[in-house]
Amino acid sequence: MLGLFRRLMPKEEGFFDLFERHSRTLVAGAEAMQGLLEGGDRVPSFCEEIVRRENEADDITREVLLTVRRSFITPFDRGDIKDLIQSMDDAIDQMNKTAKAITLYEVRTFDPLMREMGVTVLEAAKLTAEAIPLLSSISKHQTRIGELTEKITRVEGRSDDLHDAGLKKLFQECGRTNAMEYFIGAEIYGHLEDVVDRFEDVANEISGIVIENV
């Protein structure tokens, strides 16, 4: 009877497929962000790509939340599922905010330190995309998951340093002579820092899930 009951229960595997799909949108969005920060005439097309990926991610997030509501059994706590997918969605939402600011101010050239921050965004996205599938077998992969989340935290620290150095350089070059250029540059630096901060939030959610389920 117990075996029959389990067979009738909703499948859990769908959550992990959705998480993986969302993590791939993060990588695609981060790749577009890195291309955007190279500057030039392709900036608008990269901004459009980020918007497309953000819309795709929103669809996946809604599907996860619907699946949580209609599932009797979930692979881990429902609140953790919601918090994880929301933190992932926040990361690509922040990429979209960055692209919107760049579109608004019609920026076509970017400081080298901004481009380096773009590298940290992509690195954090790839680490996240590697960690997410491992959640389907937490006990088996807990060590590797811990290594990946620690790497994301270190990437966030490096991003903070780049942000601070970029702001200082920006102020030295135009803070006293071109207030608008400083304002726009500082806003872009702030958005880029926020993107990587959101990936650290994802890493913290993953770590919490591991602690609760091992």
Summary of the structure (lengths in Angstrom):
residues: 214
radius of gyration: 19.2
end to end distance: 28.3
largest distance: 77.8
contacts: 717
relative contact order: 0.15
helix: 87%
strand: 0%
